[in-house]
Amino acid sequence: MAHSETVARPAARPSGAMTAAWVTVAGWLVPGLGYFLHKRWVRGSLILLSVVGMFLLGLALHGQIYSFNTGDPLDILGWIGDVCAGLLYFISRIAGVGAGNPSSVMGDYGTKFLIAAGLLNLLAASDARDVFLGKKK
Amino acid sequence: MSVSHLTAAVLFALFASIVFGITMREGVREQVRYGLEAFAWFIGGTIAGGWLLYFLNPH
C-alpha cells in the first residue's frame, strides 16, 4: 500500500569514490569539511568557526593538550577528547603548543575548551556522515 | 590571555550551542530554535549552579 511518508534521500552526494567512512574521516580531520563535501557551506562554516574558535580559545587560555598515555583514566579520556579535534590536535602537537598551566584556573578552563572542541568536532563529523547516508537532511 | 569566568562560560555556551543546533535538529528553523534553547540552558544552568555553590559555601 502506498503511503505519503517522505523518505529522506541523500542530496548532493560528493562525487567519485567517496564513502561514508571518508566523509567521517574528512569531517574529523578538518572541522566542517564533511559538510563542505555536501556543499552545505553555511553549516560547514559554522562548525569550522565553532570548533576552531573553541580550540584556539583553549590554547589562548593556556589549556593543556594531552599526549597519548596509559596512566590515569581521566588523562586517557582527555587525550581521546583532544585527538577528536583532528588536524588541530596534530598541528598543535607538532608546533609544541598546549603545554598547559595547571596552577591557573583559566588554564583548567582552557583544557576543558580543548577537549570540548574535539568532542563537538566528532559530533559534527558523525552528523555529516548521516547527511551523506541520507539519514538526515 | 585571561577572561572572566562568565565570559568563558558564555563563549563555551555559544560554540557548543551552534554545534548542537546543527547536529541535533533538521531544518534551519528547528536548528536555530534548538541552538537558542541550548544556549539558554547553558547560561541558566551556569548562573543557577553559581548561586547554588554560593549558598552552599557563602564564604
N, CA and C atoms of all chains as a GROMACS GRO file, in nm:
protein
  588
    1MET      N    1   0.085  -0.119   0.000
    1MET     CA    2   0.000   0.000   0.000
    1MET      C    3   0.088   0.124   0.000
    2ALA      N    4   0.052   0.216  -0.086
    2ALA     CA    5   0.132   0.338  -0.094
    2ALA      C    6   0.105   0.427   0.027
    3HIS      N    7   0.204   0.495   0.068
    3HIS     CA    8   0.187   0.590   0.177
    3HIS      C    9   0.259   0.719   0.143
    4SER      N   10   0.220   0.823   0.213
    4SER     CA   11   0.270   0.955   0.176
    4SER      C   12   0.393   0.996   0.255
    5GLU      N   13   0.451   0.902   0.330
    5GLU     CA   14   0.566   0.938   0.412
    5GLU      C   15   0.684   0.972   0.323
    6THR      N   16   0.747   1.080   0.354
    6THR     CA   17   0.862   1.124   0.275
    6THR      C   18   0.988   1.056   0.326
    7VAL      N   19   1.059   0.995   0.235
    7VAL     CA   20   1.184   0.929   0.271
    7VAL      C   21   1.300   1.023   0.240
    8ALA      N   22   1.383   1.048   0.340
    8ALA     CA   23   1.497   1.135   0.319
    8ALA      C   24   1.595   1.070   0.223
    9ARG      N   25   1.630   1.142   0.120
    9ARG     CA   26   1.725   1.088   0.023
    9ARG      C   27   1.855   1.166   0.029
   10PRO      N   28   1.965   1.099   0.003
   10PRO     CA   29   2.092   1.171   0.005
   10PRO      C   30   2.097   1.273  -0.107
   11ALA      N   31   2.117   1.397  -0.072
   11ALA     CA   32   2.121   1.504  -0.171
   11ALA      C   33   2.263   1.554  -0.187
   12ALA      N   34   2.297   1.581  -0.311
   12ALA     CA   35   2.428   1.639  -0.343
   12ALA      C   36   2.542   1.556  -0.285
   13ARG      N   37   2.535   1.425  -0.310
   13ARG     CA   38   2.644   1.340  -0.263
   13ARG      C   39   2.775   1.378  -0.330
   14PRO      N   40   2.883   1.373  -0.258
   14PRO     CA   41   3.011   1.400  -0.319
   14PRO      C   42   3.039   1.297  -0.428
   15SER      N   43   3.095   1.342  -0.537
   15SER     CA   44   3.121   1.251  -0.648
   15SER      C   45   3.245   1.168  -0.621
   16GLY      N   46   3.267   1.071  -0.711
   16GLY     CA   47   3.386   0.989  -0.700
   16GLY      C   48   3.365   0.873  -0.605
   17ALA      N   49   3.474   0.826  -0.550
   17ALA     CA   50   3.469   0.708  -0.465
   17ALA      C   51   3.451   0.744  -0.319
   18MET      N   52   3.386   0.856  -0.296
   18MET     CA   53   3.365   0.899  -0.158
   18MET      C   54   3.270   0.804  -0.087
   19THR      N   55   3.307   0.761   0.028
   19THR     CA   56   3.222   0.674   0.107
   19THR      C   57   3.190   0.744   0.238
   20ALA      N   58   3.096   0.684   0.309
   20ALA     CA   59   3.057   0.741   0.438
   20ALA      C   60   3.176   0.749   0.533
   21ALA      N   61   3.262   0.648   0.525
   21ALA     CA   62   3.380   0.648   0.613
   21ALA      C   63   3.472   0.765   0.581
   22TRP      N   64   3.490   0.790   0.451
   22TRP     CA   65   3.578   0.902   0.412
   22TRP      C   66   3.520   1.036   0.452
   23VAL      N   67   3.388   1.048   0.440
   23VAL     CA   68   3.323   1.173   0.483
   23VAL      C   69   3.345   1.194   0.632
   24THR      N   70   3.334   1.086   0.708
   24THR     CA   71   3.353   1.096   0.853
   24THR      C   72   3.497   1.134   0.886
   25VAL      N   73   3.591   1.068   0.818
   25VAL     CA   74   3.733   1.097   0.843
   25VAL      C   75   3.766   1.241   0.803
   26ALA      N   76   3.711   1.284   0.688
   26ALA     CA   77   3.736   1.423   0.643
   26ALA      C   78   3.680   1.522   0.744
   27GLY      N   79   3.560   1.494   0.793
   27GLY     CA   80   3.498   1.582   0.892
   27GLY      C   81   3.574   1.583   1.023
   28TRP      N   82   3.637   1.470   1.054
   28TRP     CA   83   3.717   1.464   1.177
   28TRP      C   84   3.847   1.544   1.160
   29LEU      N   85   3.915   1.525   1.045
   29LEU     CA   86   4.043   1.590   1.026
   29LEU      C   87   4.029   1.742   1.017
   30VAL      N   88   3.933   1.787   0.939
   30VAL     CA   89   3.912   1.932   0.922
   30VAL      C   90   3.769   1.964   0.963
   31PRO      N   91   3.750   2.040   1.070
   31PRO     CA   92   3.615   2.073   1.115
   31PRO      C   93   3.531   2.136   1.004
   32GLY      N   94   3.416   2.078   0.979
   32GLY     CA   95   3.325   2.133   0.877
   32GLY      C   96   3.343   2.074   0.739
   33LEU      N   97   3.454   2.005   0.714
   33LEU     CA   98   3.481   1.953   0.579
   33LEU      C   99   3.375   1.851   0.537
   34GLY      N  100   3.324   1.775   0.632
   34GLY     CA  101   3.219   1.678   0.600
   34GLY      C  102   3.097   1.745   0.540
   35TYR      N  103   3.067   1.866   0.585
   35TYR     CA  104   2.954   1.942   0.530
   35TYR      C  105   2.992   2.009   0.399
   36PHE      N  106   3.114   2.059   0.392
   36PHE     CA  107   3.159   2.124   0.269
   36PHE      C  108   3.151   2.026   0.150
   37LEU      N  109   3.178   1.898   0.175
   37LEU     CA  110   3.172   1.798   0.069
   37LEU      C  111   3.031   1.782   0.015
   38HIS      N  112   2.932   1.820   0.096
   38HIS     CA  113   2.791   1.816   0.052
   38HIS      C  114   2.744   1.952   0.003
   39LYS      N  115   2.837   2.045  -0.006
   39LYS     CA  116   2.804   2.183  -0.043
   39LYS      C  117   2.711   2.248   0.058
   40ARG      N  118   2.721   2.208   0.182
   40ARG     CA  119   2.646   2.275   0.291
   40ARG      C  120   2.739   2.379   0.351
   41TRP      N  121   2.751   2.489   0.278
   41TRP     CA  122   2.853   2.588   0.312
   41TRP      C  123   2.828   2.655   0.447
   42VAL      N  124   2.702   2.688   0.474
   42VAL     CA  125   2.672   2.761   0.598
   42VAL      C  126   2.698   2.670   0.719
   43ARG      N  127   2.645   2.549   0.713
   43ARG     CA  128   2.668   2.455   0.823
   43ARG      C  129   2.816   2.431   0.845
   44GLY      N  130   2.886   2.404   0.735
   44GLY     CA  131   3.029   2.378   0.747
   44GLY      C  132   3.105   2.496   0.805
   45SER      N  133   3.068   2.616   0.761
   45SER     CA  134   3.138   2.735   0.810
   45SER      C  135   3.112   2.755   0.959
   46LEU      N  136   2.987   2.732   1.001
   46LEU     CA  137   2.956   2.749   1.143
   46LEU      C  138   3.029   2.645   1.229
   47ILE      N  139   3.037   2.523   1.178
   47ILE     CA  140   3.111   2.419   1.252
   47ILE      C  141   3.258   2.455   1.258
   48LEU      N  142   3.312   2.498   1.144
   48LEU     CA  143   3.453   2.538   1.140
   48LEU      C  144   3.480   2.651   1.239
   49LEU      N  145   3.393   2.751   1.237
   49LEU     CA  146   3.410   2.865   1.326
   49LEU      C  147   3.401   2.822   1.473
   50SER      N  148   3.304   2.738   1.503
   50SER     CA  149   3.282   2.699   1.643
   50SER      C  150   3.395   2.612   1.696
   51VAL      N  151   3.431   2.509   1.621
   51VAL     CA  152   3.532   2.415   1.669
   51VAL      C  153   3.670   2.482   1.674
   52VAL      N  154   3.707   2.549   1.566
   52VAL     CA  155   3.838   2.616   1.564
   52VAL      C  156   3.842   2.727   1.669
   53GLY      N  157   3.731   2.802   1.680
   53GLY     CA  158   3.726   2.909   1.780
   53GLY      C  159   3.742   2.856   1.920
   54MET      N  160   3.673   2.747   1.950
   54MET     CA  161   3.684   2.690   2.084
   54MET      C  162   3.824   2.635   2.109
   55PHE      N  163   3.881   2.573   2.007
   55PHE     CA  164   4.016   2.516   2.022
   55PHE      C  165   4.120   2.626   2.045
   56LEU      N  166   4.112   2.731   1.963
   56LEU     CA  167   4.209   2.841   1.977
   56LEU      C  168   4.191   2.914   2.110
   57LEU      N  169   4.067   2.927   2.152
   57LEU     CA  170   4.042   2.989   2.282
   57LEU      C  171   4.102   2.905   2.394
   58GLY      N  172   4.091   2.773   2.379
   58GLY     CA  173   4.152   2.684   2.477
   58GLY      C  174   4.303   2.702   2.484
   59LEU      N  175   4.366   2.717   2.368
   59LEU     CA  176   4.511   2.740   2.366
   59LEU      C  177   4.545   2.877   2.426
   60ALA      N  178   4.463   2.978   2.392
   60ALA     CA  179   4.489   3.113   2.442
   60ALA      C  180   4.476   3.120   2.594
   61LEU      N  181   4.392   3.034   2.649
   61LEU     CA  182   4.375   3.031   2.795
   61LEU      C  183   4.479   2.941   2.863
   62HIS      N  184   4.578   2.898   2.785
   62HIS     CA  185   4.687   2.812   2.836
   62HIS      C  186   4.635   2.675   2.878
   63GLY      N  187   4.545   2.622   2.797
   63GLY     CA  188   4.497   2.486   2.824
   63GLY      C  189   4.602   2.382   2.790
   64GLN      N  190   4.583   2.264   2.844
   64GLN     CA  191   4.679   2.156   2.822
   64GLN      C  192   4.626   2.060   2.716
   65ILE      N  193   4.713   2.026   2.621
   65ILE     CA  194   4.680   1.923   2.523
   65ILE      C  195   4.743   1.794   2.570
   66TYR      N  196   4.661   1.692   2.589
   66TYR     CA  197   4.712   1.565   2.639
   66TYR      C  198   4.785   1.490   2.529
   67SER      N  199   4.892   1.423   2.567
   67SER     CA  200   4.958   1.332   2.475
   67SER      C  201   4.908   1.191   2.505
   68PHE      N  202   4.936   1.099   2.412
   68PHE     CA  203   4.891   0.962   2.434
   68PHE      C  204   4.952   0.908   2.563
   69ASN      N  205   4.869   0.846   2.642
   69ASN     CA  206   4.918   0.794   2.770
   69ASN      C  207   4.835   0.673   2.811
   70THR      N  208   4.891   0.596   2.901
   70THR     CA  209   4.819   0.479   2.953
   70THR      C  210   4.813   0.487   3.106
   71GLY      N  211   4.815   0.607   3.156
   71GLY     CA  212   4.817   0.626   3.301
   71GLY      C  213   4.679   0.646   3.359
   72ASP      N  214   4.657   0.764   3.412
   72ASP     CA  215   4.531   0.797   3.476
   72ASP      C  216   4.415   0.792   3.374
   73PRO      N  217   4.304   0.727   3.413
   73PRO     CA  218   4.191   0.717   3.319
   73PRO      C  219   4.142   0.853   3.270
   74LEU      N  220   4.144   0.953   3.356
   74LEU     CA  221   4.100   1.086   3.314
   74LEU      C  222   4.195   1.146   3.210
   75ASP      N  223   4.324   1.116   3.224
   75ASP     CA  224   4.420   1.163   3.124
   75ASP      C  225   4.398   1.093   2.990
   76ILE      N  226   4.363   0.965   2.997
   76ILE     CA  227   4.335   0.891   2.872
   76ILE      C  228   4.212   0.950   2.805
   77LEU      N  229   4.108   0.977   2.883
   77LEU     CA  230   3.987   1.037   2.827
   77LEU      C  231   4.016   1.177   2.772
   78GLY      N  232   4.103   1.249   2.841
   78GLY     CA  233   4.143   1.381   2.792
   78GLY      C  234   4.211   1.372   2.658
   79TRP      N  235   4.299   1.273   2.642
   79TRP     CA  236   4.367   1.255   2.514
   79TRP      C  237   4.266   1.220   2.404
   80ILE      N  238   4.171   1.132   2.437
   80ILE     CA  239   4.070   1.095   2.337
   80ILE      C  240   3.991   1.219   2.294
   81GLY      N  241   3.953   1.301   2.390
   81GLY     CA  242   3.881   1.423   2.356
   81GLY      C  243   3.964   1.515   2.269
   82ASP      N  244   4.091   1.529   2.303
   82ASP     CA  245   4.179   1.618   2.226
   82ASP      C  246   4.200   1.570   2.082
   83VAL      N  247   4.222   1.440   2.068
   83VAL     CA  248   4.256   1.386   1.936
   83VAL      C  249   4.135   1.392   1.843
   84CYS      N  250   4.016   1.402   1.900
   84CYS     CA  251   3.895   1.416   1.818
   84CYS      C  252   3.894   1.548   1.740
   85ALA      N  253   3.981   1.641   1.777
   85ALA     CA  254   3.988   1.769   1.706
   85ALA      C  255   4.059   1.755   1.571
   86GLY      N  256   4.111   1.637   1.540
   86GLY     CA  257   4.171   1.611   1.409
   86GLY      C  258   4.303   1.683   1.388
   87LEU      N  259   4.315   1.751   1.274
   87LEU     CA  260   4.442   1.816   1.240
   87LEU      C  261   4.479   1.924   1.341
   88LEU      N  262   4.379   1.985   1.403
   88LEU     CA  263   4.411   2.088   1.504
   88LEU      C  264   4.498   2.027   1.613
   89TYR      N  265   4.466   1.904   1.652
   89TYR     CA  266   4.543   1.837   1.756
   89TYR      C  267   4.686   1.809   1.707
   90PHE      N  268   4.696   1.749   1.588
   90PHE     CA  269   4.828   1.709   1.540
   90PHE      C  270   4.917   1.832   1.514
   91ILE      N  271   4.859   1.936   1.456
   91ILE     CA  272   4.937   2.059   1.431
   91ILE      C  273   4.984   2.119   1.564
   92SER      N  274   4.896   2.120   1.662
   92SER     CA  275   4.934   2.175   1.792
   92SER      C  276   5.046   2.095   1.856
   93ARG      N  277   5.038   1.964   1.842
   93ARG     CA  278   5.143   1.879   1.900
   93ARG      C  279   5.277   1.904   1.829
   94ILE      N  280   5.271   1.915   1.697
   94ILE     CA  281   5.394   1.939   1.621
   94ILE      C  282   5.451   2.076   1.655
   95ALA      N  283   5.361   2.175   1.670
   95ALA     CA  284   5.405   2.312   1.699
   95ALA      C  285   5.453   2.327   1.843
   96GLY      N  286   5.421   2.229   1.924
   96GLY     CA  287   5.468   2.234   2.063
   96GLY      C  288   5.388   2.327   2.152
   97VAL      N  289   5.269   2.359   2.111
   97VAL     CA  290   5.183   2.443   2.197
   97VAL      C  291   5.091   2.353   2.280
   98GLY      N  292   5.027   2.414   2.378
   98GLY     CA  293   4.935   2.337   2.462
   98GLY      C  294   5.003   2.269   2.579
   99ALA      N  295   5.109   2.330   2.629
   99ALA     CA  296   5.178   2.272   2.744
   99ALA      C  297   5.092   2.280   2.870
  100GLY      N  298   5.005   2.381   2.875
  100GLY     CA  299   4.914   2.394   2.989
  100GLY      C  300   4.977   2.467   3.105
  101ASN      N  301   4.890   2.512   3.194
  101ASN     CA  302   4.933   2.580   3.315
  101ASN      C  303   4.843   2.534   3.430
  102PRO      N  304   4.882   2.424   3.496
  102PRO     CA  305   4.796   2.363   3.597
  102PRO      C  306   4.765   2.455   3.716
  103SER      N  307   4.851   2.554   3.739
  103SER     CA  308   4.829   2.641   3.855
  103SER      C  309   4.730   2.752   3.825
  104SER      N  310   4.690   2.762   3.699
  104SER     CA  311   4.598   2.868   3.659
  104SER      C  312   4.456   2.815   3.646
  105VAL      N  313   4.360   2.886   3.704
  105VAL     CA  314   4.220   2.846   3.689
  105VAL      C  315   4.180   2.855   3.542
  106MET      N  316   4.225   2.959   3.476
  106MET     CA  317   4.192   2.976   3.334
  106MET      C  318   4.257   2.867   3.250
  107GLY      N  319   4.373   2.819   3.295
  107GLY     CA  320   4.437   2.708   3.226
  107GLY      C  321   4.350   2.584   3.229
  108ASP      N  322   4.285   2.562   3.341
  108ASP     CA  323   4.193   2.449   3.353
  108ASP      C  324   4.073   2.469   3.261
  109TYR      N  325   4.024   2.592   3.254
  109TYR     CA  326   3.917   2.622   3.160
  109TYR      C  327   3.962   2.590   3.017
  110GLY      N  328   4.083   2.634   2.985
  110GLY     CA  329   4.136   2.612   2.852
  110GLY      C  330   4.145   2.464   2.817
  111THR      N  331   4.187   2.383   2.914
  111THR     CA  332   4.196   2.239   2.891
  111THR      C  333   4.058   2.182   2.856
  112LYS      N  334   3.956   2.229   2.927
  112LYS     CA  335   3.820   2.181   2.900
  112LYS      C  336   3.771   2.230   2.764
  113PHE      N  337   3.810   2.350   2.727
  113PHE     CA  338   3.774   2.402   2.595
  113PHE      C  339   3.834   2.314   2.484
  114LEU      N  340   3.958   2.274   2.503
  114LEU     CA  341   4.025   2.192   2.402
  114LEU      C  342   3.956   2.057   2.388
  115ILE      N  343   3.921   1.996   2.499
  115ILE     CA  344   3.853   1.866   2.494
  115ILE      C  345   3.714   1.881   2.431
  116ALA      N  346   3.643   1.985   2.473
  116ALA     CA  347   3.508   2.007   2.420
  116ALA      C  348   3.511   2.032   2.270
  117ALA      N  349   3.613   2.105   2.224
  117ALA     CA  350   3.626   2.130   2.080
  117ALA      C  351   3.637   1.999   2.004
  118GLY      N  352   3.717   1.907   2.057
  118GLY     CA  353   3.732   1.776   1.992
  118GLY      C  354   3.602   1.698   1.991
  119LEU      N  355   3.531   1.698   2.102
  119LEU     CA  356   3.407   1.621   2.110
  119LEU      C  357   3.299   1.681   2.018
  120LEU      N  358   3.295   1.813   2.011
  120LEU     CA  359   3.198   1.877   1.921
  120LEU      C  360   3.233   1.846   1.775
  121ASN      N  361   3.362   1.841   1.746
  121ASN     CA  362   3.405   1.808   1.610
  121ASN      C  363   3.363   1.666   1.573
  122LEU      N  364   3.377   1.574   1.668
  122LEU     CA  365   3.336   1.436   1.643
  122LEU      C  366   3.185   1.429   1.618
  123LEU      N  367   3.111   1.505   1.695
  123LEU     CA  368   2.965   1.510   1.678
  123LEU      C  369   2.930   1.560   1.538
  124ALA      N  370   2.999   1.664   1.495
  124ALA     CA  371   2.972   1.721   1.362
  124ALA      C  372   3.011   1.623   1.252
  125ALA      N  373   3.124   1.555   1.269
  125ALA     CA  374   3.168   1.458   1.167
  125ALA      C  375   3.068   1.344   1.156
  126SER      N  376   3.015   1.301   1.268
  126SER     CA  377   2.914   1.196   1.268
  126SER      C  378   2.786   1.243   1.201
  127ASP      N  379   2.751   1.368   1.223
  127ASP     CA  380   2.631   1.425   1.162
  127ASP      C  381   2.649   1.436   1.010
  128ALA      N  382   2.768   1.477   0.967
  128ALA     CA  383   2.795   1.487   0.823
  128ALA      C  384   2.784   1.349   0.757
  129ARG      N  385   2.823   1.247   0.829
  129ARG     CA  386   2.808   1.110   0.778
  129ARG      C  387   2.660   1.076   0.760
  130ASP      N  388   2.578   1.113   0.857
  130ASP     CA  389   2.434   1.087   0.847
  130ASP      C  390   2.373   1.160   0.728
  131VAL      N  391   2.421   1.282   0.704
  131VAL     CA  392   2.373   1.358   0.588
  131VAL      C  393   2.412   1.285   0.460
  132PHE      N  394   2.534   1.234   0.456
  132PHE     CA  395   2.581   1.161   0.338
  132PHE      C  396   2.496   1.036   0.312
  133LEU      N  397   2.461   0.967   0.420
  133LEU     CA  398   2.384   0.843   0.406
  133LEU      C  399   2.235   0.869   0.384
  134GLY      N  400   2.195   0.994   0.391
  134GLY     CA  401   2.055   1.026   0.370
  134GLY      C  402   1.967   1.008   0.492
  135LYS      N  403   2.030   0.983   0.606
  135LYS     CA  404   1.953   0.967   0.729
  135LYS      C  405   1.906   1.102   0.782
  136LYS      N  406   1.966   1.206   0.732
  136LYS     CA  407   1.932   1.340   0.778
  136LYS      C  408   1.944   1.436   0.660
  137LYS      N  409   1.859   1.538   0.661
  137LYS     CA  410   1.863   1.637   0.552
  137LYS      C  411   1.977   1.734   0.573
  138MET      N  412   4.638   3.524   2.774
  138MET     CA  413   4.500   3.573   2.767
  138MET      C  414   4.424   3.529   2.891
  139SER      N  415   4.342   3.618   2.940
  139SER     CA  416   4.259   3.584   3.055
  139SER      C  417   4.122   3.648   3.038
  140VAL      N  418   4.021   3.571   3.063
  140VAL     CA  419   3.885   3.623   3.054
  140VAL      C  420   3.814   3.591   3.185
  141SER      N  421   3.702   3.657   3.207
  141SER     CA  422   3.627   3.629   3.330
  141SER      C  423   3.560   3.494   3.317
  142HIS      N  424   3.518   3.440   3.430
  142HIS     CA  425   3.451   3.311   3.430
  142HIS      C  426   3.323   3.317   3.348
  143LEU      N  427   3.251   3.428   3.362
  143LEU     CA  428   3.125   3.442   3.290
  143LEU      C  429   3.149   3.448   3.139
  144THR      N  430   3.250   3.524   3.100
  144THR     CA  431   3.282   3.533   2.956
  144THR      C  432   3.319   3.396   2.900
  145ALA      N  433   3.399   3.322   2.976
  145ALA     CA  434   3.438   3.188   2.932
  145ALA      C  435   3.316   3.099   2.919
  146ALA      N  436   3.225   3.109   3.015
  146ALA     CA  437   3.104   3.027   3.011
  146ALA      C  438   3.015   3.065   2.892
  147VAL      N  439   3.005   3.195   2.865
  147VAL     CA  440   2.922   3.241   2.753
  147VAL      C  441   2.981   3.195   2.620
  148LEU      N  442   3.112   3.205   2.606
  148LEU     CA  443   3.176   3.161   2.481
  148LEU      C  444   3.161   3.011   2.462
  149PHE      N  445   3.179   2.936   2.571
  149PHE     CA  446   3.161   2.791   2.565
  149PHE      C  447   3.017   2.760   2.521
  150ALA      N  448   2.920   2.827   2.585
  150ALA     CA  449   2.780   2.803   2.552
  150ALA      C  450   2.750   2.838   2.408
  151LEU      N  451   2.809   2.947   2.360
  151LEU     CA  452   2.785   2.991   2.222
  151LEU      C  453   2.832   2.887   2.121
  152PHE      N  454   2.958   2.846   2.135
  152PHE     CA  455   3.014   2.749   2.040
  152PHE      C  456   2.942   2.615   2.048
  153ALA      N  457   2.918   2.567   2.169
  153ALA     CA  458   2.852   2.437   2.185
  153ALA      C  459   2.709   2.441   2.132
  154SER      N  460   2.640   2.552   2.155
  154SER     CA  461   2.501   2.563   2.110
  154SER      C  462   2.491   2.562   1.958
  155ILE      N  463   2.586   2.627   1.893
  155ILE     CA  464   2.586   2.627   1.746
  155ILE      C  465   2.597   2.485   1.693
  156VAL      N  466   2.692   2.409   1.749
  156VAL     CA  467   2.713   2.271   1.702
  156VAL      C  468   2.592   2.185   1.739
  157PHE      N  469   2.540   2.201   1.858
  157PHE     CA  470   2.422   2.124   1.898
  157PHE      C  471   2.304   2.152   1.806
  158GLY      N  472   2.282   2.281   1.776
  158GLY     CA  473   2.171   2.317   1.690
  158GLY      C  474   2.181   2.252   1.553
  159ILE      N  475   2.302   2.253   1.496
  159ILE     CA  476   2.321   2.198   1.362
  159ILE      C  477   2.306   2.046   1.361
  160THR      N  478   2.360   1.982   1.463
  160THR     CA  479   2.367   1.836   1.460
  160THR      C  480   2.244   1.766   1.517
  161MET      N  481   2.169   1.835   1.601
  161MET     CA  482   2.060   1.766   1.670
  161MET      C  483   1.923   1.784   1.605
  162ARG      N  484   1.911   1.876   1.512
  162ARG     CA  485   1.782   1.904   1.451
  162ARG      C  486   1.794   1.916   1.299
  163GLU      N  487   1.681   1.899   1.232
  163GLU     CA  488   1.676   1.916   1.087
  163GLU      C  489   1.596   2.041   1.054
  164GLY      N  490   1.637   2.110   0.950
  164GLY     CA  491   1.566   2.232   0.910
  164GLY      C  492   1.621   2.352   0.984
  165VAL      N  493   1.639   2.459   0.909
  165VAL     CA  494   1.704   2.578   0.966
  165VAL      C  495   1.628   2.632   1.087
  166ARG      N  496   1.494   2.640   1.074
  166ARG     CA  497   1.413   2.697   1.182
  166ARG      C  498   1.430   2.617   1.311
  167GLU      N  499   1.423   2.485   1.299
  167GLU     CA  500   1.437   2.399   1.418
  167GLU      C  501   1.579   2.406   1.474
  168GLN      N  502   1.675   2.415   1.384
  168GLN     CA  503   1.815   2.421   1.429
  168GLN      C  504   1.841   2.549   1.508
  169VAL      N  505   1.790   2.660   1.456
  169VAL     CA  506   1.809   2.788   1.526
  169VAL      C  507   1.739   2.785   1.661
  170ARG      N  508   1.617   2.733   1.661
  170ARG     CA  509   1.541   2.727   1.786
  170ARG      C  510   1.612   2.639   1.890
  171TYR      N  511   1.658   2.522   1.847
  171TYR     CA  512   1.725   2.432   1.940
  171TYR      C  513   1.856   2.493   1.989
  172GLY      N  514   1.927   2.560   1.899
  172GLY     CA  515   2.051   2.625   1.938
  172GLY      C  516   2.028   2.732   2.045
  173LEU      N  517   1.923   2.811   2.026
  173LEU     CA  518   1.891   2.916   2.124
  173LEU      C  519   1.849   2.854   2.258
  174GLU      N  520   1.771   2.747   2.250
  174GLU     CA  521   1.731   2.678   2.374
  174GLU      C  522   1.853   2.624   2.448
  175ALA      N  523   1.942   2.561   2.373
  175ALA     CA  524   2.063   2.505   2.434
  175ALA      C  525   2.146   2.615   2.499
  176PHE      N  526   2.158   2.728   2.427
  176PHE     CA  527   2.234   2.842   2.481
  176PHE      C  528   2.171   2.891   2.611
  177ALA      N  529   2.039   2.902   2.612
  177ALA     CA  530   1.970   2.948   2.734
  177ALA      C  531   1.991   2.850   2.849
  178TRP      N  532   1.985   2.722   2.819
  178TRP     CA  533   2.006   2.621   2.925
  178TRP      C  534   2.149   2.626   2.978
  179PHE      N  535   2.244   2.643   2.887
  179PHE     CA  536   2.385   2.654   2.930
  179PHE      C  537   2.402   2.771   3.027
  180ILE      N  538   2.355   2.888   2.985
  180ILE     CA  539   2.373   3.008   3.066
  180ILE      C  540   2.292   2.999   3.195
  181GLY      N  541   2.165   2.956   3.181
  181GLY     CA  542   2.080   2.943   3.300
  181GLY      C  543   2.139   2.844   3.400
  182GLY      N  544   2.189   2.732   3.348
  182GLY     CA  545   2.250   2.631   3.436
  182GLY      C  546   2.375   2.683   3.504
  183THR      N  547   2.452   2.761   3.431
  183THR     CA  548   2.575   2.818   3.488
  183THR      C  549   2.542   2.914   3.603
  184ILE      N  550   2.446   3.002   3.578
  184ILE     CA  551   2.408   3.100   3.681
  184ILE      C  552   2.345   3.030   3.802
  185ALA      N  553   2.257   2.934   3.774
  185ALA     CA  554   2.193   2.859   3.884
  185ALA      C  555   2.298   2.783   3.964
  186GLY      N  556   2.391   2.720   3.893
  186GLY     CA  557   2.498   2.646   3.963
  186GLY      C  558   2.584   2.737   4.048
  187GLY      N  559   2.610   2.858   3.994
  187GLY     CA  560   2.690   2.955   4.070
  187GLY      C  561   2.622   2.996   4.199
  188TRP      N  562   2.492   3.022   4.189
  188TRP     CA  563   2.418   3.061   4.310
  188TRP      C  564   2.408   2.943   4.408
  189LEU      N  565   2.392   2.824   4.356
  189LEU     CA  566   2.386   2.705   4.443
  189LEU      C  567   2.515   2.690   4.522
  190LEU      N  568   2.628   2.706   4.453
  190LEU     CA  569   2.756   2.696   4.523
  190LEU      C  570   2.773   2.810   4.624
  191TYR      N  571   2.721   2.927   4.589
  191TYR     CA  572   2.730   3.041   4.682
  191TYR      C  573   2.656   3.010   4.812
  192PHE      N  574   2.535   2.952   4.800
  192PHE     CA  575   2.458   2.923   4.920
  192PHE      C  576   2.516   2.805   4.997
  193LEU      N  577   2.581   2.713   4.926
  193LEU     CA  578   2.645   2.600   4.994
  193LEU      C  579   2.765   2.646   5.075
  194ASN      N  580   2.838   2.744   5.019
  194ASN     CA  581   2.956   2.794   5.087
  194ASN      C  582   2.971   2.943   5.062
  195PRO      N  583   2.893   3.026   5.135
  195PRO     CA  584   2.891   3.170   5.107
  195PRO      C  585   3.021   3.240   5.138
  196HIS      N  586   3.110   3.178   5.212
  196HIS     CA  587   3.237   3.241   5.248
  196HIS      C  588   3.346   3.193   5.156
   0.00000   0.00000   0.00000
